[in-house]
Amino acid sequence: MSIRDSDVQRVREATDLVALIGRRVSLKRVGSRHVGLCPFHTEKTPSFSVNGAEGFYHCFGCKASGDAITFLRETEHLDFTDAVEQLAAAANIELTYDAPGAQRANQRRKELLDLLERAARFYHERLMSSPDAGEARAYLRRRGYDRETVVKWRLGYAPPLWDALCQHLGSPPDQLAAAGLAYADPASDFFRDRVMFPISDASGRVVSFAGRVLPRSGEPSPKGPKYKNTAGTAVYDKSKVLYGLHLAKQAARSTGRIVVCEGHTDVIGCELAGVFEAVATCGTALTKQHAELLSRSAKRIVLAFDADAAGQTAAERVHQWEREFGLDIFVAALPPGSDPGDLAASNPPALRRALDEAQPLHTFRAERILERADLDNPSGRDRAADEAAEVFAVYPADVLIDADLEPIARLIPMAVADLRERVESARARLTDRTQSPASDSYDAPPPPEPDEGYFDDAYPGDRWDPPEAPSPTTRRPKGQSLERSVAAREQALLEAAASADSDAMSLIVPQLFSLPETREAYFRVVGEPDWRDRLNSDVPDRELLAQAAAGASEFREGEALDRVAMALHRHVQEAIQLIRNGAEIPGAESDAQQSETERLRLRHGWLVWLRERETELLNPDLRVGAAEAVVEWLRAS
């Protein structure tokens, strides 16, 4: 939304810059200016200057500069609109917006944030004082959380009652549903009998929740996923929020690093072990937006992901943002089978040591290649050396030193000079690829039939080679055969939605279901948490749902994500074919005033973008980021 320029200027003029910065920096008046230690870099001699009369600041050390809005954006990790709105509220200035409906949208955001804050207080007070929260308090004590920890992180408890929060807040059901707190029809709480972790944005506003199922002594574990998370709302996008960042960013600036974990309890465990600069993703893989957020607090990023295969694969994926945001990414080697939360509780010094001794990302990735390689024969060593060289090739020659290559050369084994020669050859190939002009031709083999191997049981995880397209003489007839193949594909996707894989679930959108029956079943799976319990009753779509539950129960690790990636890949292929055949571009705004040349250029740009995503969805290192980009496009179309 766009705030009127005149209002932005009023906010700048009404804000006392010295007072704003003085809340974070100890300033001393020197003539007409104020000086202090720069909040954006470590220094011992003050080089940070604030000119309150002119309304700007400047650091003569790191060259950071700006006005009140810039300062709030950089220190609180806010976008422009949020920063202006916070300063306007402090100055009692009512803002006006240029975009149609923006005023109402802004008011709605404020209402949702208010509901979420009230919900956080309700859950927290329930945990602290209610008799029915005794098991929750005992569980947190077993994890080593004392009262101070519970209060700092605002942990809470959602009671098992059907509509306790709805009754307490007293707001319309549709508004509670829009905040991710309740189901609208009938009005009932979204979280019940769970330990609650409020999730705040970078400025500390509660924007969502994660609820952990409460293990009760002497009772079997409840059905369903261990964690239940707020879905996307008007104030929450999990690809742009990091749990604990509002508390960690100051420590990150002091230590020069920020630790990224996979879970909320990992972050709290890190703090209990004396590591205050930890954050976590919120039920999703690390995204480009996360990387940009992290870069504002520190340039050294330590990934402390679980030591299982999924955690280590997730660590591999982030290399694509290392150079884009000027990050130095390291990977902590945790003991097998452990996560930061467990290690923090059992051996805090071991956790701190693992973080301090984390290895550079390029070394971690190269070692992973060698672990998968057959180094017992010359051809296997040769392939492994070439693949490792590709990892190092993205780093400039003047940055990469022999000490970076030596551990990998020793493991292959080969001479460091020989490995460097391969790296230089790989770098030259990479340069040739990036500098070659984009082709105007999109001639390609026709996409495979919908049921040709997309959900084959032999899917090999680390690599997927698309099946060859059948020749024209062997193509299957359309009609009933195609309908069956589409039904099979959507049933396979429904099984992925029924799995406990939250990463996969977040990437499944209604647009991927074209058949009314599977689409309706999908809405039931994502909208009714107790749908499994009702399979024995006469519910609609019972057969589809039963098949989904049975199929999901047999998934291998990572299979749900594989299926979603392949479904999105197929969708992208179909979109490319439609656009090439002259169809309108989904999600693209049309302009009647555009010339034919401009329309062709737009069409070409979309085809290039889709072709890139099509390729990335088949690459295990890139497919999650590509899938998130495609899903965002689908939601907008």
N, C-alpha and C positions, 0 to 999 in steps of 0.2 A: 504494500500500500504506500501511497505517496503523500507525505506531509507537506503542506503548503510552505513555500520558501519563506514567506513572511513570518510564519510561526516559528520556523527553525531559527531565524535570526533573532526573534524575540527571546527564545530559550537561551541562545548564546549570550545575549545582553543581560538577561536576568540572573545568570549563573555566576556566583562568586568563585572564580577559578582557583584563587588562593585557598579558600576554605575547602573546596572540593578536593584538591590535591593534598592539602594539609591533613586530611583524614588518613592518608596513607604514607605521607612523607613528612619528616620533620624539617620544616622550612625556617630559614633565617633571613630576615630582611637585610638587604644590602643596597642602599640607595633607593631607587624606585622599583627594584626587583626583589624577588625572594629566591634563595638558592638552597639546595639540599642534595642528598645522595640520590642518584637516578634510580627510579623503581624498575627500569627496564633492563639494567645490566648491573653487574657487581662492580663497585668502585669504593675506594677509600677516601678520595678527595672529591668534594662536591663539584659536579660539573653540570648539574640540572638547574636550569633557570626558568622562573615563572614570572611572566609580565602580566599582572592582574589588570592593569589599566587597558592594555591592548587585547587581553583575552587569549594569550597563547603561551605555550611552554616550548623549551628547546633544550636538548642535552648536547653539550659540546663533545661528549665522549662517544656515544653510540648514534648520535644524530637523530634520535627520536624527537618528533615535534608535532604540534597540533593544538587544537582548542579543547574546550570542555567535553565536547561530544567525542572527539578522538580519544581523549584520556579515558573516558568511561568505557568506550568500546574496547580499548586495548587492555585495560585492567580487569574488566568484568566479563570479557569475551561476549559482547553483545553485538547484534547487528545495528545498523544505523537507526532504524525505527525504534527499537527497544531502548537505545541510549537516549534518544530525544524524548521518548515518552517518560522515562524515569526522571530526567532533568525537568521536564515540564511539570510533572506531578509535584516535585520538590518546590517548584516556583509557583505553584497554583495557576498554571497556564493551561487553558483548555485548547486542545489542538483541533485543527480542521484538516480534512483529507481531501485530496483532489479526486481520487478514484471513486467511481460510483459504488455505493454500498460500503466503502471503507470505514466510514464512521461507525456503522452498525457492526461490522466485523471486529473492529477494535473494542467496542463495548462488549461484544460476545466473548472475546478473549479474556477481558478483565473479569467477567462473570465466571468463566470456567476456572481461571486461576484462583479466584476467591473460593469457589467450591472445593478445589483440590487442597487449598490451605486449611480449610475447615475440616476436611476429611482427615488430613494428616494429624490435626490436633485431636480429633475424635479417636482415631486409632491409637495414638500415643497415650492419651489419658486412660483409655481402656486397658492398655498393657500395664500401665503404672499402678492402677488402683482397683481394677475390677476383679472380683473373685473368680470369674470364669476364665481369666487369663493366667491362672496359676501354672498350667502346663507350659504355656508360652514363656513365662518368666523362668521356669526351671530349665527349659531348653536353652535359652540364652545364657543362663549361668553355666550350663555344661559346656558351652562354647567359649567360656571365659570372658563374657561381656559383663562388666560391672555396671552399676547405675550410671556412672559418668559417661560410659561408652553409649549406653542406651539413650541417654538424654542428648548427647552430642549428635548422634546420627538419627535422632527422632524416630527410633524404631517403634512399632506399634503392633496391635493385635486386632484382627477382624473377627468379631464374634460369629458363632455358627448360626445365628438367627437368620431368618429368611430376608428381612428387610431392616435390620437395625440401623444401618447408615442412612438409608432412604428416610426412615422416620426421623432420625436425628437432624438431618439437613433440611427436610421439609420442602425441597425444591421440586419443580415439575420433573416427572420421569424422563422426558426426552432431553432435558438439560443435564440430568445426572448421567444419562447414557452418552451424551456428547462429551462429557468429561472423562468417560471411561470408568465410571464408578458403579454403574448399575445397568441392568437390563430394563428396557422401557416397557415391555408388554409381556407378562405382567411386571410391574415395578418390583425389582428384587436386587439385592446387593450382588455386585460382580465378584467381590472377594468375601469368602466366608471361612471361618476357622483356619486362618493363616497368620503367620508372623509377617508383618508388613514392613517393607523397606521403601520409604518415600524417595523418589528420584527427583532431584532438583536440576534446574538449568545452571549455566555458568554464573548467574547472578544470585543463585540461592532460592529461586522461586520453585515451589513444588509443581511439577508438570505431569507426573505419572507415579505409578506404584508397581512394585513387584511383591507378590505374595508367596511365601514359602509354605508348603503344606506342613502341618504341625505333626511331627512324629509323637505318638503317645505310647507310653510304656505299657507293654503287655498286649498291645493291639497290632494287627497286621498293618503294613503301610497302606495308606489310602490309594485308591486308583487314580490314574491320571498323572499329568506331569508334576514334577517336584515344585517347579516355579510357574506361577501364572502372572503374566505381564499385561499392563495396559496396552491396548492396541493404539494405533496412530490416531491422534485427535488434532483439533485446530491449534493446540498449544504444545503438542508433543510429536516429534519425529525421532525415532530411536537412532536413526543414522546420523543425527546431529547432536546427540546428548551423550555425555560421559558421566557415569555415576561417580560422585565425590569430587568432581572438578572444582566446584565452588569452594571446597575446603582444602584442596590440594594445591591450587595454583600458586599461593603465596610461598609454600614450602618448595615448590618446584623452581621458583625463581631463585630461591636461596641456594638450593643444591645443584641447580643447573641441569636437572634431569627430571623426568616424569615416568613413573612405572605404570604400565597398562596391564590389567588383569582381565579375567573373563567373568568374574562373579562379584556380587555385592559383599559376600562374606570374605572374599579374598582381600578386598580393599580394607575392610575393618580389621582383618587379621594383620595386614601389613602395618596399620597404624599401631596396633597393640605391640608389634615387634619393633617399633621405633622408626618405621618408614612412613612418613607423613605425606609423601608426594605421589600416592597411588590413586589410580582411577580404574574404572571398568566399563566395558561396553555393556549395553543393556539388551541382552538376548539377541545380538546380531554380530556379524563379523565387523572388524574394523573397517571403516569407510574413508573415502577421500575427505569428507567433511570432518570426520574425527581427526584425521591427520592435520588438517588445517587448524583445528581448535588446539591441538597439542602443541603445534609450532609456535603459538602465541605465548605459551608458558615456559617452554624449554626446547632446546634443539637436540638434546640427547634423550632418546626414547628407549626405555628398556621394556621389552615384552616379556611378561611373566605369565605365560599361558600354561595351561595344564600340561603335564608331561606325557599325556596320551597322544595317540596318532592324530586325532582331530585337532588338539591344541597346537601341535607342532606344525601341522599343515596350515593352520590359520596364521601362524607366525611367518610362514614362507610368503604369504600372499601380499604382504604390505610393502614389498620392495619398490613397487611402482610409484609410491609417493615419496620415497626417500629424497630423491634429487629435486622433485617438484617443489617441496617446501623447505629444502635446505636442512633436512634432518639427518642426524647420526643415529641409526637404529641398531640396537643391540638385542640379543636374545639370551635370557637367563636359562641356564641348564638346571632344572629342578630334578630331584631324585625320581626315578621311575615310579609311576603310579601316584604321584603327589600333586597337590595344587598349592598355591601360595597360602591359602587359609589354613590348610592342614599343617603345612610346614611352620607357619607362624606360631601355631599352638604347640607343636611338638618340639621344635628346635629353632627358636628365633635367630640365633647366631648363624645357623646354616642358611636361612632365608636371606639375611643381610649379605652373607658371603656370596651366595649365588647371584644376587643383584649386582654386587660390586664387581664380580668377575665375569659378567655377561660378555659373550663374544659378539663381534661385529656381525651384522646380518649377512653380509656376503660370505663370510666364513661358515656361518650356520647353514646357509643354502647349499654351498658347495659340499659340505660334509654330508648333508642329506642325500645329495646326488651319489656320492661315493658309497653311502650305506646301501643304496638300492642297486649299485652296479656289481657286475661280475669282474672283480679285479684279479681273478686267478688266471685269466688268459689275456694275451696281448690285445685282441680286438676289443674286449670289454674295458680294458684300461684305456685304450685309445678313445673309445666313445665317451667314457667318463671324463677324460681330460678335456675333450671338446665341449661337453656340456658344462663343466666347471668353468671353462674359459668364457662361455657365454654369460655366466653370472657376473664375472669380473669385468667383462667388456663394457658394461654400462658406466663404469667409473672412469673419469679422465685419467690419461696416462700419468699426469703430473701428481695425481692424488694417490694412485695405487703404487705401493712400494713392495720391494721383495719380501719384506717381513709379512705382508698380507698373503702372499702366494706360498710362502715356505711351508706352512702346516699342511696345505692341500697337496703340494708337490711331494711331500714326504709320505703322505698316505697313499698316493697313486701306485707306486712311487715313480718319480721322474725328476730331472734336474729343474731347478727353479727357472733357469734361462729358457728351457724348452717350453715350460708352461707359459711364461711371459710371451713367448713368440706366438703361441696359440691364442692368447688373449688379444694380442695386437691384430692378428688375422681376423678374429671374431669382431673386434671393434671396427675394423675396416668394412666388414660385411654389414654390420649394423649401420654404419654411416652411409653406405651405398643405398641401403633400403630406405632410410629416412629421407635421403635427398632425392630419390628418384621421383619423377612426377606421377601424380595419381592417375591411374588409367581411367579413361572415359568409358571404357567398355565394361559391361557387367555380364558378358556371356559366361555362363557357368552351366555345369550339368544340371538337369532338372532335379528338384528335391526328391528324396526317397519317398516311397509310399508311407502314409501315416503309421502303418503297423509293421514296417520293416525294421525291426531291431531296436526301436527306441527304448524299450524297457526290457531288453534282453537280460536274463539272469546272469550272463557272463560279463556284464559291464565291469571293466577292469579298474575303475576308480582313478588311478593316476593318469590314465590316458584313454581317450575315446576316439576311435577311428570310425567316421560315419560310413555306413554301408554303401556300397556302390549302387547307383540308381539302376533299376532294372531297365533293360532295353525296351523300345517301344513294342516289340512283338510279345514281350512277356509281362507287360503291365497288367495289373488286375483290373477287371471291369469296375466301373463306378456303381453307384446305387447301393444295394444292400451291403455289399462287401465293404464299401467305404464307411457306411454308417456303423457297421460292426467295429471297424478299426478305430473310428473316432470314439465310440463308446468305450472300447478297451483302453484307449489312451487316457480318456478322462477318468475312467475308473482307477487307473494306475495313479493318476494325479490326486484323486480323492484319498487313496491310501496314504500318500505322502502327507496330505493335510491331516489325516487321522494319527500320524506318528507323533512322537514326543520331541521331534526335532524343531526347536523354535526358529532356527535360522531358515529352515525350509518353509515352515508355516508362514513366516513374514513375507515370503516371496510368492505366495500363491494368492492370486487375485481373481475376482469373479470373471474377468474378461477371458480367462483361459478355459472357461466352461461354455460350450456352445449348445449342449443338449439340456433342455429344461430339467430333466430328472436329476442329472448329476449336479447341475448348478444349485438346485434346491437342496440336495443332500449336502453340498459344500457349505451352504449357509447354515444348515443344521449343525454340522461339525464345528464350525467356528463360533456359532452363536449360542449353542446350548451345551454347557460344560458337562451335563449329566446324560448326554445322548447315548452313551454306552449302556448306562443302567436301564435304559428304556427299550433295549433291543428285543426283549421278550414280550413286550406289549405290542399292541396293534398300532404302531406309529407309521406315518408315511415313509416311503423309501427304506423300509426296514431291510429289504434284501441288499440294496446297495450299501447301506451303512454296515450291515453285518460283514459283507465282503471287505469293506474298507478296514474294519477293525481287525479282521483275521489277517488280511494282507500286511497291515502295519506291524502286527505283532511279530512278523517273521523278517523284518527288515535287517539287513546288515548295517553296520556303522557307515554313515554317509550316504546310504542308498536314497533316502528321501530327498536330499539335496541334489543327487544325480538326476532323479526323475524330474525335479522342478527345472533344472538347467536344460534338460533335453526338451521339455515342454515349451519353455521359453525360446529355445533354439528353433523349434518347429514353427512357433508363432512368428518369429522374425523372418524365417524363410518365406512363409506365406505372405507377410507384409511386403517383402521385397518383390515377390512375384506380382502382387496386386498393383504396386506402384509402377512397376515396369509395364504393366498392361494398361496404364492410364488412369487407375483409380485415384481418388482423393487421398491425400496423405493423412492418416489418423493423427490427431493431436496438433496438426499444423494449422495456423490461422491463415485463412485465405483473404486475399485483398483483390477486389475487383479492378483496382487501378493498376495492378501489376502488369508489366509487359510480358510478352511471350518469353523473351529472353530471361527475365527475372524469375518466371515460373519454372523454366527449365533449370535455372541455376539452383533454385530452392529444391526441386525434385532431385537433382544430382547430389546436393548436400545431404539430404535425408538418406539417399541410397548409400552414400559413403558411410554415414553414421551407422546404418543398419548392418552393412557388411562388416564393419569393425566389431560390432557386438556379436554378430553371427560367429566370427572367428574366435572371439574371446570366450564365448560360452562353451567352447570345446577345449579350452585351456584350463586345467585344474588350478593354476596360479591366478587366473584372471576372472574366472567365471562368476564368482560371488559379486564382485564389483560390476561386471557386465549385467548380471541378473538384476541387481538393484537398479541400474540405469534403465533397463528395459521395463521393469515394473513401474518405475516412476513415469515413464512415457505412457504405459498402458493406462495408468490411473488418470492421466491428463487427457487422454483421447476419448 
